[in-house]
Amino acid sequence: MTQPQGALLVGSVNFDDAETTMRTASALLGGHLRRIPDGEVGKRFHWIMFQPDVLGQADGLERVGADPIPFPAGIDARGLRIAEGTDAAGIRLPALGYASAAIESYAVFRRLREEGAIAAGIRFEVALPTPLAIISSFFGGDDRAAFEPVYTAAMLRELDEILAAIPHEELSVQWDVASEMGIIEGASGYGALMDAWWDGDVFDGLVSRLATLVDAVPAAVEVGVHLCYGDAGERHFVEPTDAANLVRYANAVVEASARSLSWLHLPVPIERDDEAYFAPLADLVPVAELYLGLVHREDGAEGAARRIAAATPFAPEFGVATECGIGRAPAGSTEGILQTHAEVAAAW
């Protein structure tokens, strides 16, 4: 069978609003897409960086440090801690913001579909971070283990709100999995950020956490997993030797999950157009849809074609994507990246 099999937008897209994202993606990619996200616009532009400002409103949580750490879009990047004498189990969190954003964007998606700007049968895609990302990024010490179940319950409430508001047959949910790969790879230079905090086998703990999130999505709703090595400043927190750890983790999660994945996304560094990187894909368990993040802004369709040729001997079918979202790509480059998706998906 020829390659590739469609395209996936991983989540963030560098447009100002959801309507522009959806209209442009539909116009440029058309039948290559099975689902369309809202582009993670607004406060989600910098992925999880807005969460400390949300969580800092809760009684029993304090910001670390006396002075705000300025971040773009007015975000305070300081971390968090549980206040002295506070029982973490009793902390009541405000709405995290993911459900309200999804519901608002779904209304735009539905209107555009009714207008004919989005084809019937395309689903609305909601990307959610794993709780581990927030815990590892913004908490430290014993607070991690104490607060993790509180935050996980809050994220699952956000998911339930989304599930209650959006028809299941129109919805796709993607779990964004980045910090987990840093822990697996033993990323150095990040202090405790990439350290596990639970007793028992570290890898097994990562598998069980992600499998629980996958299984929280009902069978009628599509569920995908996006594995990631980070893109802060368009750089990884570690450069993988090859796809072996991605495959190992994905296989274990598929085995541990009660339901099947609708799709799996794996990143491909721009430097890797060699067969050695892709060879572990031969051991990947079957998934309904596999997407390889081999589209890069810097070398466009030509570079993607080289990576497709190197991957094809080891993966019988796959679609194309970028390594991570493109929400923080340079201004003015977004339409070109989307056009590259379409060019590559149509050329093979």
N, C-alpha and C positions, 0 to 999 in steps of 0.2 A: 504494500500500500504506500502511496506517495506521502511525503511529508510537506509541510506540517498539517495538523488537523485543527485548524481554527486558531483563535487568539484569546488571551485572557488579559484583562486589565486588573492589575494586582490590587489596586485600591485607590491610592491618592493620585490626583491628576492636577496639574498646575493651571487651573482656571479659577476665576473668582467666585463662581457660584455653581450650584448643582445643575441648573438648566443648561448652562453653556457646556458643562462636561458631558451631559447625556446627549444633547443635540449633536455636538461635534463628534463624539465617539460613534454614535449611530450613523452619521453621515459618512464618516471616513472609513469605518470598519464594517458597516453593514452586516452581511450574513456571516462574517467571520466570528462574531461574538455570540455567545449563548447567554451572557449576563452582563449587566452594566452597573457600575457603582456610581455614587454621587461625587466622587473625587475627593472625599474627606475635606471638604471646604470649611471655612470658618476656623473655629478654635481647634479643630482636629488637624489643621495644616501641618503642625509639627508632631504628628502622631500622638504619643502619650504625654507630651510635655505639659499639657493643660491640666492633667489630673491632680498634681499637688495643690493647685489653686482651688480645685473642687473639694478635695479631701480636707484641706485646711480649714474648711468651714465647720467641720464636725467637732462637737464637744469631745474632748479626750484626746485629740490629735493636735500636735504643735509643729510649727515650722522650725527647722534646724537653722540656727543663726539669727542674729538680731536684724540684719538688713536684707532686704530682697536681693536676689541675684537676677539682674535684668536679662530677659530673653526676648527675642522678636515677638511682635504682636502683644506686647504688654504682659507677657507671662513671667511669673516669678519662679525661677528654676530651683529654689531651695527644696531640700528633701523634707522628710516628715519623721516624727517620732511619737510614740504613745506617751502621753503625759504621765508623770509620776503618780502612782496610786490609782491609775485607771485600769479597770478590767477590760481588756480588748473586746471580749465577747459582748460587752454592753454598749459598745460604740455604735451609734446610729448614723449611717452615712447618708448624705444627700444624694439625689439622683446624679449619676455619673455623667450624663449628657449624651450617651450613645443612643439610647432609645429615642429620645426626643429628636435628635438629628435624623435618625433613620425614618421616623414617621413623617417628619416634615419633607424629607427628600422623596419618600415614596409617593407623596401627593403630587409632586412635580413629575415623577416617573409616570404615574397613571395618566396625568393630563397629557403628557407628550405622546403616550401610547394611543390615547383616544384621538389625538390629532393626526396620528399616522407618522409622527416623527420617530417613534420607536416601533419596530415590528412586533406583531403579536408573537408570543412564544418566548421572547427574551425575558429573562428574570431580572429582578432588582437585587443587586448584590450589596450586602452589608458586611464590612470588614470590622472585626473586633480584636483587640489585643488580648493575649492570654493574661490572666491575673499575675502570673509569674513575672511578666515584664515590669509591671508597676511595682510589685514588691521588691524585686531585685534592684530596680533603678532608684527608688525613693526612700527605702527603709533600710535600716542596718541592725546588726546585732540580734538580740533575742526578739526584737519587735517583729522581725520577719515571720517567724513561726507563729507568733501570737496573732498577727494581723492578717495573715494569708487567708484563713477561713472566712474572716469578716468581709474582706474585699471580694473573694471568690463568690460568696453569696450575693453580694451587691451586683457583680457582673452578670450572674445568672438571672437576677431580677430584671436587669436591663434586657437580657435576651428574651425573657418571658413577656415583657412588655412589647417588644418587637413582634414576637410570635402572635400575640393577641391582636395586634393592629393591622398586620399585613397578611393577606391570604397566603397560605402555605405553598400553594402551587405556583405562586409568583415570586417566591423568595429564595435567595441563596445566602448562606452565612459562611464567611471565611474567617478562620482563626489565624491571626498573624503571630508567627512563632520565630522570635529572634533571639532573645536572651537565652533560651534553651540551647540553641546551637553554640552560643558562646561558652556555656557551661560544659557542654559535651566536648568541645574543642580545647577546653582549658585555656581560653583566651587570657593572655598575660597583659599586664599594664593597666588593668582596670580595677585593681584592688579587690574588694569584696563584691564588686558589682557582678562578677561572673562566678561567684561561689554559691554552692548549694547550702541550705540551712536545715535540712531534714535528716533524721536518722535513717539508716539503711542505705541500700544501693542507690547511688545518685542517678544513674541512667534509668533504673526501674521507676524512681520517683518522677522523673521527667515524662516517661511513657504514660504512667497512670494518670498524671495530671491532664495531659493532652487528650487521652482517650476519654476521660470524664467529660471534657468540654465537647468533644465530637458527639458523644452519646446524648448530650443535653439537647441536641438539635433533632426535632422529630423527623421521622422517616420521610414525610411528604415534603420536607424542606431540604433543598440541596445543602451539603456541607463540604467545604473545602479547607485545605491546610496549605498555608504559604510558609515555607521554611526560608529563613533569611539570615544573612551574615551582617546585617546592618547597612545603613547608607548615610550615616552622619557625615556631612561634607562630601558625599558621594564616595565614601571609603568604608571598607569592611572593618569590623573589629578584629578579625583574623582572616587570613587567606587560607582556604581549605586546600589540602594536598590534592584531593580529588573528591568525587561524589560519594565516597564510601560511608562517611558518617551520616550524610543525608539519607542514604538508602537504608542504613542500619536503623536509624530512628524512625523513618517512615514505615518500614516493615514492621517494627515492633508496635507502633501505634495502630496500624491496620489490624494486626493480630489481637491486640488488647481491646479493640473497640467492638461493641455489640452491633453497631450499624456500619455500613460501608461508606467509604469516602466517595463523594461525587467528583472531586478533582483533587489533585496534588500538584503543587507548584514547587519547583526546585531551582535555585539560583545557579547561574553560570558566570564566573568572573570574566571580564572582558579579555584577559590575557589567555584564556584557555580555549583554544581551538584544536587541542591535541586529543587523540583518542584515549590517552591515559586518564584524563579527567573523567570521561564519560563511561569508561569500562565498567565501573561498579553498577551502572544502571541495568546490566544484564541480570543482576540478582534482585532487582526490584519486584516485589509482588505485584500482581495485576491490580490496577486501579481503573475506574471508569474513564477518567480523563487525566492525562499527564501533560503538564505544561513546563517547558524549560525556559528559564529566564535568560535567554541568549540574545535578546535585542538590546543593543547599547547605542546611546545617542552618538557616541564619538565615532563609530565606524559603520553605522547604519545597516542597510540591507546586505552590503558586501561582507561585513564581519559576521552578521547573523548567518549568512549562507555557509561560511566556513565552519561555524560551530554546528550547524545542522548536519553538514556532511560528516563531521567527526562523531556526532551523537548517534546517527542513524544505525550504524552496525549494532548498537547495544540497546536501542529502544525501538520496538516495532511501530509504535504510534505515539506522536506527541504533538501538542500545539505550541505556540510561541507566546512569549511574554517578556517583559523587562525583569531584571533581577529583583527589583523592589518597586514600590510605587514611584511615580514620576512627579509627585507633588512639589518636590523641592528641586526639580530640574531648572536650569536657567530660564528666565523669562523669555518668551518668544520661541522656545524650542519644542513646545508641547505638541503642536499640530504635526511637526516633522516626525516626532517619535511615533505618533499614532499612524501616520502615513507609512512609516517603516513597517509597523505591524502588518498593515494591510498588504504592502508590497511583498513581504516575505510569505505571508499566508497564501497569497494568490499565485506565487511564482513557481510552486513545486507541484 
